[in-house]
Amino acid sequence: MAGQDSVETQTVALAMTGASGALYGLQLLQQLLAAGRRVYLMISTPGQIVIDMETQLKLPGKPREIQKVLQQLYQAAPQQLQVFAHNQWTAPVASGTGVADAMVVCPCTMGTLASIANGLSGNLIERAADVTLKERKTLILVPRETPFSSIHLQNMLHLSQAGAVILPPNPGFYQQPRTLEDIVNFVVARILDHLGVAHTLVPAWGADS
């Protein structure tokens, strides 16, 4: 485990929704926990369906049971990982007094993105993102859709102007990835860079020169 100084105890809210790309979210979760970050995790019901479809991970239905499974899988320290239900309005992330230092929605559906862009706060994920924006914290959205419609692009522009980081999972190939993990790591590395979390997933540009 990383040292417990003020940086290492940064709290990151991570939401996984029903877009394709569950591997991005799970690898990000693993890397954040390995780096000693405290993680508030929210997985929508469609997000759980996608995890079941795209990975070998079979998650139980209740947040406490999901938390136990992921704690064991990623060897999280006690209290390092907390999993919240989509309607758990007493969760810290539902209020500006308990807002995380940063939030990532990975992967992010166009429906979730639209709701955040319009401040709807219809569930805990949307409310947490709304709080993150209003409290001027880092909000990173990883929209997994193609192609984008004009409505999608307008919502992304609106969110970017509000201070969110729009980070589509577009991997680079100049490092000649050989495996699916290499491609996933490229995207996760970019998210970690924006969170200020050190990693060894991908060398920095020019590091080998």
DOKOL-728607 format. One line per field, with one value per residue (C-alpha): residue number from 1; residue in three letters; x, y, z. Coordinates in Angstrom, 1 decimal. Example, Ala and Ser with C-alpha at 12.3 -4.5 7.8 and 13.67 -1.06 7.14 Angstrom:
<pts>
nr <- (1;2)
rest <- (ALA;SER)
px <- (12.3;13.7)
py <- (-4.5;-1.1)
pz <- (7.8;7.1)
</pts>
This chain:
<pts>
nr <- (1;2;3;4;5;6;7;8;9;10;11;12;13;14;15;16;17;18;19;20;21;22;23;24;25;26;27;28;29;30;31;32;33;34;35;36;37;38;39;40;41;42;43;44;45;46;47;48;49;50;51;52;53;54;55;56;57;58;59;60;61;62;63;64;65;66;67;68;69;70;71;72;73;74;75;76;77;78;79;80;81;82;83;84;85;86;87;88;89;90;91;92;93;94;95;96;97;98;99;100;101;102;103;104;105;106;107;108;109;110;111;112;113;114;115;116;117;118;119;120;121;122;123;124;125;126;127;128;129;130;131;132;133;134;135;136;137;138;139;140;141;142;143;144;145;146;147;148;149;150;151;152;153;154;155;156;157;158;159;160;161;162;163;164;165;166;167;168;169;170;171;172;173;174;175;176;177;178;179;180;181;182;183;184;185;186;187;188;189;190;191;192;193;194;195;196;197;198;199;200;201;202;203;204;205;206;207;208;209)
rest <- (MET;ALA;GLY;GLN;ASP;SER;VAL;GLU;THR;GLN;THR;VAL;ALA;LEU;ALA;MET;THR;GLY;ALA;SER;GLY;ALA;LEU;TYR;GLY;LEU;GLN;LEU;LEU;GLN;GLN;LEU;LEU;ALA;ALA;GLY;ARG;ARG;VAL;TYR;LEU;MET;ILE;SER;THR;PRO;GLY;GLN;ILE;VAL;ILE;ASP;MET;GLU;THR;GLN;LEU;LYS;LEU;PRO;GLY;LYS;PRO;ARG;GLU;ILE;GLN;LYS;VAL;LEU;GLN;GLN;LEU;TYR;GLN;ALA;ALA;PRO;GLN;GLN;LEU;GLN;VAL;PHE;ALA;HIS;ASN;GLN;TRP;THR;ALA;PRO;VAL;ALA;SER;GLY;THR;GLY;VAL;ALA;ASP;ALA;MET;VAL;VAL;CYS;PRO;CYS;THR;MET;GLY;THR;LEU;ALA;SER;ILE;ALA;ASN;GLY;LEU;SER;GLY;ASN;LEU;ILE;GLU;ARG;ALA;ALA;ASP;VAL;THR;LEU;LYS;GLU;ARG;LYS;THR;LEU;ILE;LEU;VAL;PRO;ARG;GLU;THR;PRO;PHE;SER;SER;ILE;HIS;LEU;GLN;ASN;MET;LEU;HIS;LEU;SER;GLN;ALA;GLY;ALA;VAL;ILE;LEU;PRO;PRO;ASN;PRO;GLY;PHE;TYR;GLN;GLN;PRO;ARG;THR;LEU;GLU;ASP;ILE;VAL;ASN;PHE;VAL;VAL;ALA;ARG;ILE;LEU;ASP;HIS;LEU;GLY;VAL;ALA;HIS;THR;LEU;VAL;PRO;ALA;TRP;GLY;ALA;ASP;SER)
px <- (0.0;1.2;2.0;-0.8;0.1;-2.3;-2.1;-2.3;-5.6;-7.3;-10.9;-12.1;-15.7;-15.9;-19.2;-19.6;-22.7;-24.2;-21.9;-19.5;-16.1;-16.4;-12.7;-11.7;-13.7;-12.4;-8.8;-9.2;-10.6;-7.8;-5.2;-6.7;-6.9;-3.3;-2.2;-3.8;-6.7;-10.0;-12.8;-16.5;-17.9;-21.3;-22.4;-25.7;-27.9;-27.1;-23.4;-23.6;-25.2;-22.3;-19.7;-21.4;-21.4;-17.9;-15.9;-15.6;-16.5;-19.9;-21.0;-23.8;-26.8;-26.4;-23.8;-22.4;-21.9;-20.3;-18.0;-16.9;-16.2;-14.1;-12.3;-11.0;-10.4;-8.3;-6.9;-8.2;-7.5;-10.3;-12.6;-10.7;-13.5;-17.2;-19.9;-23.2;-26.6;-28.0;-30.6;-28.5;-29.1;-27.3;-24.0;-21.3;-21.1;-24.7;-23.7;-21.2;-20.1;-19.0;-17.9;-14.9;-11.7;-12.5;-15.1;-14.8;-17.7;-16.1;-17.7;-20.3;-23.5;-25.0;-28.0;-25.9;-23.9;-27.1;-28.5;-25.4;-25.2;-28.7;-28.4;-31.2;-29.7;-32.2;-29.9;-26.8;-24.4;-26.0;-26.3;-22.6;-21.5;-23.7;-22.1;-18.6;-19.2;-20.8;-18.0;-15.4;-13.8;-12.4;-15.1;-13.9;-16.4;-15.4;-18.1;-18.1;-20.3;-19.7;-20.6;-21.6;-24.8;-25.0;-27.0;-24.1;-21.6;-23.6;-24.0;-20.2;-19.5;-21.9;-20.1;-16.6;-17.6;-18.9;-15.4;-15.7;-13.0;-14.4;-12.0;-13.3;-11.5;-9.5;-6.3;-3.1;-1.1;2.3;3.5;2.4;0.0;0.1;-2.8;-6.3;-4.8;-2.3;-5.2;-7.1;-4.1;-3.5;-6.9;-6.7;-3.3;-4.7;-7.4;-4.9;-2.8;-5.7;-6.3;-2.6;-2.1;1.3;1.4;3.6;0.9;2.3;5.6;5.3;5.8;9.5;10.5;12.5;14.2)
py <- (0.0;3.5;5.9;7.7;11.3;14.0;13.1;9.4;9.7;11.5;10.3;9.5;8.8;6.3;5.6;2.8;3.0;0.8;1.8;-0.8;-0.6;-2.2;-3.2;0.5;1.1;-2.1;-1.4;2.2;0.9;-1.5;1.1;3.7;1.2;0.0;3.7;4.0;6.2;6.0;5.1;5.7;3.3;3.5;1.0;1.4;-1.6;-1.5;-1.1;-4.4;-6.1;-4.8;-6.1;-9.5;-9.4;-8.2;-9.7;-12.9;-11.0;-11.9;-9.3;-9.9;-7.6;-5.7;-2.9;-4.4;-7.8;-6.0;-4.2;-7.4;-9.1;-6.2;-5.6;-9.2;-9.2;-6.0;-6.4;-3.1;-1.9;-1.7;1.3;2.1;1.1;1.9;0.9;2.9;2.1;4.2;5.7;5.9;9.6;9.6;8.7;11.4;12.2;13.4;16.6;19.3;18.7;15.1;15.6;13.5;15.2;14.1;12.0;9.8;8.2;5.4;4.2;6.9;6.4;9.2;9.1;9.7;12.4;14.1;14.0;15.5;18.2;19.3;18.9;16.4;14.5;11.6;9.1;9.1;9.0;12.1;13.9;13.1;14.5;17.6;18.1;17.6;20.4;22.8;22.4;23.0;19.6;17.5;15.6;13.2;11.7;8.7;8.5;5.2;5.7;5.9;7.8;10.9;12.7;16.5;16.2;14.1;16.7;19.6;18.0;17.3;21.0;22.1;20.0;21.0;24.7;23.9;22.5;18.8;16.8;14.8;11.9;9.4;6.0;6.6;4.5;5.5;2.9;4.5;2.3;-0.8;-2.5;-6.2;-7.2;-5.9;-5.0;-2.7;-0.9;-0.6;0.6;3.4;4.9;4.3;5.9;9.1;9.2;8.6;11.5;13.9;12.7;13.3;9.6;8.2;4.9;2.7;1.6;3.5;5.4;9.2;10.6;11.0;9.0;6.5;9.2)
pz <- (0.0;-0.7;2.1;3.9;3.3;2.2;-1.4;-1.0;1.0;-1.9;-2.3;-5.8;-6.6;-9.4;-11.2;-13.8;-16.0;-18.8;-21.7;-23.1;-21.6;-18.2;-18.4;-18.2;-15.0;-13.3;-14.2;-13.0;-9.7;-9.3;-9.9;-7.6;-4.7;-5.4;-5.2;-1.8;-2.8;-1.0;-3.5;-3.4;-6.0;-7.7;-10.3;-12.1;-12.8;-16.5;-15.5;-13.6;-16.7;-18.9;-16.4;-16.5;-20.3;-20.9;-18.1;-16.1;-12.9;-11.5;-9.0;-6.4;-6.3;-3.0;-2.5;0.7;-1.1;-4.1;-1.7;0.0;-3.4;-4.8;-1.5;-1.6;-5.4;-5.3;-1.7;-0.5;3.0;5.5;4.8;1.6;-0.7;-0.1;-2.5;-2.7;-4.1;-6.9;-4.6;-1.4;-0.8;2.5;0.8;1.3;-2.4;-2.4;-0.5;-0.9;2.6;1.7;-1.9;-3.1;-4.3;-7.8;-9.7;-12.7;-14.7;-16.6;-18.8;-19.2;-21.2;-23.3;-21.0;-17.9;-19.7;-20.8;-17.3;-15.8;-18.5;-17.5;-13.8;-13.4;-10.4;-10.8;-9.1;-6.9;-9.8;-11.4;-8.1;-7.2;-10.6;-10.1;-6.6;-8.0;-10.6;-8.2;-5.7;-8.4;-8.1;-10.9;-12.9;-15.7;-18.0;-20.2;-22.9;-24.8;-27.8;-31.6;-33.6;-31.6;-32.6;-32.5;-29.2;-27.7;-28.8;-27.6;-24.2;-24.0;-25.0;-22.3;-19.7;-20.9;-20.5;-17.0;-16.1;-16.7;-18.5;-21.5;-22.0;-24.6;-24.5;-27.6;-27.3;-29.0;-31.0;-31.3;-28.4;-30.4;-28.0;-28.2;-25.9;-24.9;-21.6;-23.3;-25.0;-21.7;-19.8;-22.3;-21.5;-17.8;-17.7;-19.2;-16.5;-13.8;-15.2;-14.9;-11.3;-10.5;-9.6;-10.4;-12.4;-14.5;-17.0;-19.9;-20.2;-20.5;-24.0;-24.6;-21.6;-23.7;-25.8)
</pts>
